[in-house]
């Protein structure tokens, strides 16, 4: 047994050394590695640029909020001491004005430490909302935030390189693993030695696999560790290890597919066509077909229905508070009506009506919004169920989870924003209804946004369950290739 293992090991490493020399001499391997390094680097730069853009947006929003808070404090002190002209829509003593436009509160979704590794859903979903007493429909369901072509095609990032480009480079390296030897007349000679096809195939795959992984895994991780200090904590490092294992599994999957195609005994040209066809089906056609199937089973929510229903509900609210809306602007000719007296202030009728109408719109539209969100979650659930049919979907979802730009994180952000919006509105509701003026202490007690990150256990489960599925596919396909090579010689 020991001598058999020693003979296998000697043959294996002999082929590895010989194959390495051949690939280096004809410059195939260096060329592929150079192209891969260039594309990975470009993809990472795009991801880093997108992450930096979102960080700048968050910084600007935070600074705007700080400035608004300071300005409100200064203005309120001036109003209470009579040093400021009373203007209804910019008077922080008026709780309706403060709740609507003055306070400048925002909910923000911070970038994940590894956000540069995959743009994911971040080019389609906002990472901040401006909070006021407006209806949720007005600030959470009102617009897209990017050029439609970008939304359709997606960004060229590291995840795009790994999911779409990497398999093509693997095909270019591995489509003729055995067929080239057979066509050159050397395969029969090799198999006349104490050497199995499985050993020959494994050694050839090993050389190419190590070369590809030595580029695609270390390069982005080294750049991130060197340029972004937040990636050096324990949590991000563990995510990097998960990312590396996932990428290795996906690369190995395509090498296993190449090995299976090679043991069928077909010419190199047919192998190449078969591999490209498999890439087209698994990476391009199947995800689109699955998307159509998911939409058929669980149709996408209708924006038209939401907009139409919102208009109807808004019209009803306008009629309900018609008397308040039609009130005159008494404070225009009598500014003293806006003065704070014994802790109370006269909230202008139109501002009160606006607050109440938006509150009523949310109450009426809430069932439709819940159905809207439920349909989106149902679509994601179906994608999770049938995603195993496409390795590209499995890996793309896991890469987005590593980067913190997956759909579930944005859904959680949206849910937390809605909860904060309700807290914000409740804080001002009684003050507006009871004509209570805002105090300097109230400014310090304004609700503050705090993002609650998804649990590490949930993220790890999403990543490692998909990684395990990829390796299961590798084992199945690799076993088929080895069994075929043992039972059906192709010399």
C-alpha positions in Angstrom: 0.0 0.0 0.0 2.8 2.4 0.9 4.7 1.7 -2.3 1.5 2.2 -4.4 1.0 5.6 -2.7 4.6 6.5 -3.2 4.4 5.6 -6.9 1.2 7.7 -7.3 2.8 10.7 -5.6 6.0 10.5 -7.7 3.9 10.3 -10.9 1.7 13.1 -9.8 4.5 15.5 -9.0 6.4 14.5 -12.1 3.4 15.5 -14.3 2.9 18.7 -12.3 6.5 19.8 -12.9 6.3 18.8 -16.6 3.0 20.5 -17.2 4.2 23.7 -15.4 7.2 23.9 -17.7 5.1 23.3 -20.8 2.6 26.0 -19.9 5.3 28.5 -19.0 7.2 27.8 -22.2 4.2 28.4 -24.5 3.2 31.5 -22.4 -0.4 30.3 -22.0 -0.5 30.3 -18.3 1.3 33.7 -17.8 -1.0 35.3 -20.3 -4.1 34.1 -18.7 -2.9 35.0 -15.2 -1.9 38.5 -16.4 -5.4 39.0 -18.0 -7.0 37.7 -14.8 -4.9 40.0 -12.6 -5.8 43.0 -14.7 -9.5 42.3 -14.7 -9.6 41.5 -10.9 -7.7 44.8 -10.3 -10.0 46.8 -12.4 -13.1 45.2 -10.8 -11.8 45.9 -7.4 -11.0 49.6 -8.3 -14.6 50.0 -9.4 -15.9 48.4 -6.2 -13.7 50.7 -4.1 -14.8 53.7 -6.0 -18.5 52.8 -5.4 -17.8 52.2 -1.7 -16.0 55.5 -1.4 -18.8 57.3 -3.1 -21.4 55.9 -0.7 -19.1 56.7 2.2 -18.8 60.3 1.0 -22.6 60.5 0.7 -23.0 59.3 4.3 -20.4 61.8 5.5 -22.2 64.6 3.8 -25.6 63.6 5.1 -24.2 63.3 8.7 -22.5 66.7 8.4 -25.8 68.2 7.1 -27.7 66.7 10.0 -25.2 68.1 12.5 -25.3 71.6 11.0 -29.1 71.5 10.9 -29.2 70.5 14.6 -26.9 73.4 15.6 -28.8 75.9 13.5 -32.1 74.8 15.1 -30.7 75.2 18.5 -29.4 78.7 17.8 -32.6 79.8 16.1 -34.8 78.4 18.8 -32.9 80.3 21.5 -33.3 83.5 19.4 -37.0 82.9 19.0 -37.6 82.2 22.7 -35.7 85.4 23.6 -37.5 87.5 21.0 -34.4 88.1 18.9 -35.6 86.3 15.8 -38.3 87.2 13.4 -41.2 84.7 13.5 -41.5 82.8 10.2 -43.8 79.7 10.3 -41.9 77.3 8.1 -38.5 78.0 9.6 -39.4 78.4 13.3 -38.1 75.4 15.3 -40.5 76.3 18.1 -43.2 75.1 15.8 -43.2 71.3 16.2 -44.8 70.8 12.7 -42.0 72.8 11.0 -39.4 70.9 13.0 -40.9 67.5 12.2 -41.2 68.3 8.5 -38.2 70.1 7.1 -36.0 71.6 9.8 -34.7 68.7 11.8 -32.8 67.1 8.9 -32.8 63.6 10.4 -31.6 60.8 8.1 -31.4 57.0 8.3 -28.1 55.7 6.9 -26.9 52.3 6.0 -23.1 52.0 6.6 -20.9 50.2 4.2 -19.8 46.7 5.0 -16.0 46.4 5.6 -15.7 44.4 2.4 -18.1 46.4 0.3 -15.6 46.9 -2.4 -15.6 43.1 -3.2 -19.1 43.3 -4.7 -21.4 46.2 -5.7 -24.4 43.9 -5.3 -27.7 45.6 -4.6 -26.0 48.9 -3.7 -26.5 50.4 -7.2 -30.2 49.8 -7.0 -31.1 50.5 -3.3 -30.5 53.8 -1.5 -28.2 53.8 1.5 -30.0 56.7 3.2 -33.4 58.2 3.6 -34.4 61.7 4.8 -36.9 61.4 7.6 -39.9 63.7 8.1 -43.6 63.3 8.7 -44.2 62.8 5.0 -45.8 59.5 3.9 -43.5 56.6 3.5 -44.6 56.3 -0.1 -43.1 59.8 -0.8 -39.6 59.1 0.4 -39.2 55.3 0.2 -41.0 54.2 -3.0 -40.7 57.2 -5.2 -37.7 56.8 -7.6 -34.7 54.9 -8.9 -31.3 56.4 -8.0 -29.1 55.4 -10.9 -29.0 55.5 -14.7 -31.4 52.7 -16.0 -28.6 51.3 -18.2 -26.4 50.7 -15.2 -29.3 49.1 -13.4 -29.7 46.7 -16.3 -26.1 45.8 -17.0 -24.6 46.1 -13.5 -21.2 47.3 -12.6 -18.0 45.7 -13.6 -16.7 44.7 -10.2 -14.8 41.9 -8.6 -18.0 39.8 -8.3 -18.7 40.2 -12.0 -15.1 39.1 -12.8 -15.4 36.0 -10.6 -18.9 34.9 -11.7 -18.8 35.7 -15.4 -15.2 36.1 -16.6 -13.3 33.6 -14.4 -15.1 30.5 -15.9 -14.2 31.7 -19.5 -10.5 31.8 -18.5 -10.8 28.4 -16.9 -12.3 27.1 -20.1 -9.4 28.5 -22.1 -6.9 26.7 -19.8 -8.7 23.4 -19.4 -10.8 22.6 -22.5 -8.0 20.3 -24.0 -6.6 18.7 -20.9 -6.6 15.2 -22.4 -7.8 15.8 -25.9 -4.5 17.7 -26.8 -2.5 14.8 -25.6 -4.5 12.3 -27.6 -4.4 14.5 -30.8 -0.6 14.8 -30.5 -0.3 11.0 -30.0 1.2 11.3 -26.5 -1.7 10.1 -24.5 -1.4 6.4 -25.5 2.3 6.6 -24.7 1.6 8.1 -21.2 -1.0 5.5 -20.4 1.4 2.7 -21.4 3.3 3.6 -18.2 2.0 2.8 -14.7 -0.1 6.0 -14.8 -3.9 6.3 -14.6 -5.9 8.8 -16.5 -7.3 10.1 -13.2 -3.8 10.9 -12.0 -2.9 12.6 -15.2 -6.1 14.6 -15.2 -5.7 15.6 -11.5 -2.1 16.7 -12.0 -3.0 18.9 -15.0 -6.0 20.5 -13.2 -3.8 21.1 -10.1 -1.3 23.2 -12.0 -3.9 25.4 -13.6 -6.0 25.6 -10.4 -3.0 26.8 -8.3 -2.0 29.3 -10.9 -5.5 30.8 -11.2 -6.2 30.9 -7.4 -2.7 32.5 -6.7 -4.0 35.5 -8.7 -7.7 35.8 -8.0 -7.6 35.3 -4.2 -4.5 37.1 -2.8 -4.6 40.2 -5.1 -7.9 41.8 -3.9 -7.4 40.8 -0.3 -3.9 42.3 -0.1 -5.1 45.5 -1.7 -8.1 45.8 0.7 -5.9 45.0 3.8 -3.4 47.6 2.7 -5.8 50.4 1.8 -8.8 50.0 4.2 -7.9 49.7 7.9 -11.5 48.6 8.8 -10.8 45.2 7.0 -8.1 44.3 9.5 -10.5 43.5 12.3 -11.4 39.9 13.2 -14.9 39.9 11.6 -13.8 41.1 8.2 -10.8 38.7 8.2 -13.1 35.8 8.8 -15.3 37.1 6.0 -12.2 37.3 3.7 -11.4 33.6 4.5 -15.0 32.7 3.6 -14.7 34.7 0.4 -11.5 32.9 -0.5 -13.0 29.4 0.1 -16.1 30.4 -1.9 -14.0 31.6 -4.9 -11.8 28.5 -4.7 -14.9 26.3 -4.8 -16.4 28.1 -7.8 -13.1 27.9 -9.7 -12.7 24.2 -8.8 -16.3 23.7 -10.1 -15.4 24.9 -13.6 -12.2 22.8 -13.6 -14.3 19.7 -12.6 -16.7 20.4 -15.4 -13.8 20.7 -17.8 -12.4 17.4 -16.6 -15.7 15.7 -17.1 -16.0 17.0 -20.7 -12.4 15.9 -21.4 -13.0 12.3 -20.4 -15.8 12.0 -22.9 -13.2 11.5 -25.6 -14.2 14.2 -28.0 -11.8 16.5 -30.0 -10.5 19.7 -28.5 -12.7 21.8 -30.8 -15.9 20.0 -29.6 -14.7 20.3 -26.0 -14.4 24.0 -26.4 -17.9 24.3 -27.9 -19.4 22.2 -25.2 -17.7 24.2 -22.4 -18.8 27.5 -23.9 -22.3 26.2 -24.3 -22.3 25.1 -20.6 -21.1 28.5 -19.6 -23.8 30.2 -21.6 -26.5 28.0 -20.1 -25.3 28.1 -16.5 -24.2 31.7 -16.3 -26.4 33.6 -18.7 -29.5 31.7 -19.8 -30.4 29.8 -16.6 -30.4 32.9 -14.3 -32.6 34.8 -16.7 -34.9 31.8 -17.1 -35.1 31.4 -13.3 -35.9 35.1 -12.9 -38.8 34.8 -15.4 -40.0 31.7 -13.6 -39.9 33.5 -10.2 -41.7 36.4 -11.6 -44.4 34.1 -13.0 -44.9 32.3 -9.7 -44.7 35.4 -7.6 -45.3 38.5 -9.8 -43.4 41.6 -9.0 -45.3 44.3 -7.1 -47.1 46.8 -9.3 -45.7 50.3 -8.9 -48.6 51.5 -10.9 -51.1 50.1 -8.4 -49.1 51.6 -5.6 -49.1 55.1 -7.2 -52.8 54.9 -8.2 -53.8 53.8 -4.7 -51.6 56.5 -3.1 -53.3 59.2 -5.2 -56.8 58.0 -4.2 -55.9 57.9 -0.5 -54.3 61.3 -0.7 -57.3 62.8 -2.3 -59.5 61.3 0.4 -57.2 62.8 3.1 -57.4 66.2 1.4 -61.2 66.1 1.5 -61.2 64.9 5.2 -59.1 67.9 6.3 -60.5 70.4 3.8 -61.5 72.9 6.6 -58.0 73.0 7.9 -56.4 73.4 4.5 -58.8 76.3 3.6 -57.9 78.2 6.8 -56.5 81.7 6.1 -52.9 82.8 6.8 -53.7 84.9 9.9 -50.1 84.8 11.0 -49.0 86.5 7.7 -50.6 89.8 9.0 -50.2 89.0 12.7 -46.7 87.5 13.3 -47.3 87.6 17.0 -49.7 84.7 16.5 -46.6 82.5 16.1 -45.0 83.6 19.4 -44.5 81.0 22.2 -46.7 81.8 25.1 -46.5 79.7 28.3 -44.9 76.8 26.5 -47.6 76.8 23.8 -47.6 77.8 20.2 -50.3 78.1 17.6 -49.6 75.5 14.9 -50.8 76.9 11.6 -53.9 75.1 10.4 -52.5 74.1 7.0 -49.4 72.6 8.6 -51.5 70.7 11.1 -53.6 69.4 8.2 -50.6 68.4 6.2 -49.3 66.4 9.2 -52.6 64.7 9.8 -53.2 64.0 6.1 -49.8 62.3 5.6 -50.4 60.3 8.7 -53.8 59.2 7.3 -52.2 58.3 4.0 -49.8 55.9 5.7 -52.6 54.3 7.7 -54.6 53.7 4.6 -51.8 52.6 2.4 -50.0 50.4 4.9 -51.8 47.1 3.9 -50.7 47.6 0.3 -47.1 48.4 1.4 -47.0 45.2 3.5 -48.2 43.2 0.5 -45.6 45.0 -1.7 -42.8 44.0 0.8 -44.2 40.5 1.2 -44.1 39.9 -2.6 -40.5 41.0 -2.7 -39.5 38.7 0.2 -41.4 35.9 -1.5 -39.4 36.4 -4.7 -36.1 36.3 -2.7 -37.3 33.1 -1.0 -38.0 31.5 -4.3 -34.6 32.5 -5.6 -33.0 30.9 -2.5 -34.9 27.7 -3.1 -34.2 27.3 -6.9 -30.8 29.0 -6.9 -29.0 25.7 -6.6 -29.8 25.1 -10.2 -27.3 27.8 -11.2 -23.9 27.9 -9.6 -23.6 31.5 -10.8 -26.6 32.6 -8.7 -25.3 30.6 -5.7 -21.9 32.3 -5.9 -23.2 35.8 -6.7 -25.6 35.7 -3.7 -22.8 34.6 -1.4 -20.4 37.2 -2.7 -22.9 39.9 -2.1 -23.4 38.7 1.4 -19.7 38.8 2.1 -19.6 42.4 0.8 -22.7 43.4 2.8 -24.5 44.5 -0.3 -27.1 41.6 -0.5 -30.8 42.1 -0.7 -31.5 40.9 2.8 -29.4 43.7 4.3 -31.2 46.3 2.3 -34.6 44.9 3.3 -33.5 45.0 7.0 -32.4 48.7 6.5 -35.8 49.5 4.9 -37.7 47.8 7.8 -35.6 49.7 10.4 -36.2 53.0 8.5 -39.9 52.4 8.6 -39.8 51.8 12.3 -37.7 54.9 12.9 -40.2 56.9 10.8 -43.0 55.8 13.0 -41.0 56.8 16.1 -40.2 60.2 14.6 -43.8 60.9 13.8 -45.0 59.7 17.2 -42.5 62.1 18.9 -44.2 65.1 17.4 -47.8 64.0 17.1 -49.0 65.1 20.6 -47.0 68.3 20.4 -48.7 69.3 17.1 -52.2 68.2 18.2 -51.9 70.0 21.5 -50.1 73.2 20.2 -47.1 72.6 22.5 -44.0 74.5 21.6 -40.6 72.9 21.1 -38.1 73.5 23.9 -34.3 73.4 23.8 -34.5 70.2 25.8 -36.8 68.7 23.1 -34.0 69.2 20.6 -31.7 67.1 22.6 -34.4 64.4 23.0 -35.1 64.1 19.2 -35.1 60.4 18.2 -31.6 59.3 17.0 -31.0 56.8 14.2 -29.1 53.6 15.1 -28.5 50.9 12.6 -28.8 47.4 13.9 -26.5 45.1 11.9 -27.6 41.6 10.8 -26.3 38.9 13.1 -22.9 37.4 12.2 -24.5 33.9 12.5 -27.1 34.7 9.8 -24.4 36.1 7.4 -22.1 33.1 8.0 -25.0 30.7 7.4 -25.9 32.3 4.0 -22.3 32.2 2.9 -21.2 28.8 4.1 -24.4 27.0 3.0 -23.8 28.2 -0.5 -20.1 27.4 -0.3 -21.0 23.9 0.8 -23.4 23.5 -2.1 -20.7 24.5 -4.6 -18.3 22.0 -3.1 -21.0 19.3 -3.2 -21.4 20.0 -6.9 -17.6 19.8 -7.3 -17.5 16.4 -5.6 -20.3 15.0 -7.7 -18.9 16.2 -11.0 -15.3 15.3 -10.1 -16.5 11.8 -9.1 -18.2 11.3 -12.4 -15.1 12.4 -14.3 -12.9 10.0 -12.3 -15.3 7.1 -12.7 -15.6 7.8 -16.5 -11.8 7.9 -16.9 -11.4 4.6 -15.0 -14.2 2.7 -16.9 -13.9 4.1 -20.4 -10.3 4.6 -21.6 -10.0 7.3 -24.2 -6.6 6.6 -25.6 
